[in-house]
Structures are given as structure tokens and as C-alpha cells.
Amino acid sequence: MIEYEPGYWGVGFLFSLRGSVFPKAACLAVPNALLAGLIHVYLWSSQNQAEWMQVGGVRWIWSRYSFVLGFLLVFRNGQAYARFKMGTRELLEASVEWMDSASSLVAFCSQGDKFKEQVRHFLQLLVRLMSMLHCAGLQAVSSMEDDSQEIIDPGGIDPAALDFLMNAENKVEVLVTWIKELCVDGARSGLIIVPPPVLGRVLMQFTNGQTALAGVKQIRNVSFPFPYAQILSGMMLIHWSVTPLFAALSVHSTLWCMITTFFVTACMWSLLYIAIELDQPFGDDFNDLPLRQVHREFNKGLLQLLQPEAFVAPSFEPTKGMAGLEMLPPLRASHEVFDTKLTRRKFSDPGIELDPEEVWEALKQPLVMPCCDDALKAPLP
């Protein structure tokens, strides 16, 4: 996706060709304008004057045809933007639901020394499965030629389980089931200390993420209705073919005939190409959603959850000079506490790469299913 700044006057990005549909539209508008000029020179020469050039009534009908075509193009663009907006919202909703569920599971883990090692193994396996879940979800809706994504190293997970996952037709369903089973085992063994209704609400978030992903799949798999798209493209070709003739008959100047033909044709085809660009925003085009950056941000969030400071609430003690606890605290500028520029970073900003130093050393250690009983310490089924 292209990030742009319109500038003070709103035209700062006007001449940017990256991601623009105008060059494609110009490929049809330029020959159309030249054809209009040739027709104009031929028809308006003195020896070629004819009665059939009087097309006042036909011009009226043609103007109504152009109006209807413009209305259909505007409607087509509205539908395409609605699909683009819905796809973006549903995709990010799935990511937020899954990240929030992972954060909740981290917070629900026992802080006792008795389960310290088992909690660590639980979290290690959880973040690996969550990374693979998010990757599988993006691949299920992606139309990119190379849909490979970065995932947290799955080293330590049972190879047989990974082989099963590789051959599974619906990887998202398999991974969600594994994660739910992991959470249920953790609750049974005492690793997760939270009332069952609360844990059930967290598990429901995985289903909510799947529901949001299903909405994205609907946009990905269900194209704009074929009859509408076919008729619209046919009307566009008719308009492209006849516009040079009517421009030559209506405009007395050859130069203005070519100029008006160029801009009318370019604007019409630009509207159509905009709708086509927005209709399926899950590919490699400049105007498509940045799926790889979204997944990198998801991985970075998972790795951040593994840091000890992330799943232990900070302590609080009144400092000297602070008003009593019964008083309202004062306000301070945010830049005095943390860098606010990080909060404005977007998915499509360059330089968002995984830093190997950020990966916790324990990611390389072997994993087992976290349970209290030794008999249950077995690899994932």
C-alpha cells in the first residue's frame, strides 16, 4: 500500500506514477485522441462536408449514454471501495482478536515458582503456534505470487505434527484446535489460573478471528458479479470507439477535439481501473494491503510478550513530592515518558524487519507439552 502526503494544497502527489492508474488509462486515451484528430481533419475539410454530419439528435442520445455510463462507473467504484474497506477491517480484526487472546493467555499464566519452567514451555509453544496461525490465515486469503511469510522458528515442535500441518487442507482450523487444546491442558494442570468462563471467552476470540478471516475469504473468492462487470466493460469499449467520431463532429478546432477526447477517455478508463485495483487488495500490486508487514508486526508483538517485563505488571510506590493517594495525579507530556513517534508508525513504513537479537534465547530450546504430570509430557499429537 502506498503512503502519500497530499500536501498543503492537496496536489502534492499529483505527478506520482507509482501505483497510479493514469498511465494505463493514457495508453487508451492517446490513440483515441489521435484518431479523433484524424477524423476531424477529414470531416471538416471543404470537400468532405456532408448532410450526415448534422447529428444533433444523436449527440443528445450520446450525452445520455455517457451520463448512464458515468453513473455505473461511480457505483462500481463505490462497491469496490466498500469491498476494500471491509477486507481491511476484517483482516485487521482477525489479527487483533488473535493477538489479544495471546496476550490474555500470557497474563493468565501462573507466576508461582512451581510452574516456572512449564509456563516458559507453554509460552514458547504458544507463540510458535500463534505465528503459524496468523501466517496460515494470511496465506488463505493472499493472491500474491509468493505468499511465503516469516514465522517464529518452529524448532522443537514434534516433526510428525508439522508434517500433518503441512498436508492439512485447512491449516487455520488445525492450528486453532491445537491452541485450544494447549490452553485446556494448561488449565487442567494449573498453568492457567483463571475461572473457566473467562478462559472460554479467550478461546472464543480465536473463533472470532476465524469469523473475521471468513469475511476476508468471501471478498477474496467472490468476485464482483460477472454480468455487471461484462456489460460495463462492453459499454466502455463502445464509448471508447465512438467518442472520437462525436468529438470530431462537435468541436470545430482539431486541437481541442484531441484534448477533450484524451481527457474524457482517460477519466472514464481511470475510474474503471481504480475499481479493478481496489476490488482484490490481497496481491502484489502497489495499492494492495501490506500483508507481509502486517505479519511482521504480529510476530514482533508475540516476541514482545515473551519478555519477562511484558507479562508482569509493574510495581507502584508513591514518589517524593507526589500528592497523597487520595488526590488526582497530575498530567505530563507523553514524550517525557516514551517516544510517541513509535505510536504513529504504520504497517507500510520501510525498515520493519525482525531483529535476531530480539528473539529470546529460549526460542532455540526443545519444546514439550506443558503439564504437571510426567505422563502427559508428550509432543503435540
Secondary structure, DSSP 8 states (H G I E B T S, - for coil): -------TTS-TTTT--TT-SHHHHHHHHHHHHHHHHHHHHHHTSGGG--GGG--HHHHHHHHHHHHHHHHHHHHHHHHHHHHHHHHHHHHHHHHHHHHHHHHHHHHHB--SGGGHHHHHHHHHHHHHHHHHHHHHHHHHH---S---------TTS-HHHHHHHHH-S-HHHHHHHHHHHHHHHHHHHTSB-S-HHHHHHHHHHHHHHHHHHHHHHHHHHS-S-HHHHHHHHHHHHHHHHHHHHHHHHH-S-HHHHHHHHHHHHHHHHHHHHHHHHHH--SSSSTTS--HHHHHHHHHHHHHHHTSGGGSS-------TT---TTS------GGGTS-GGGGG--TT-TT----GGGS-GGGGS------SSGGG-----
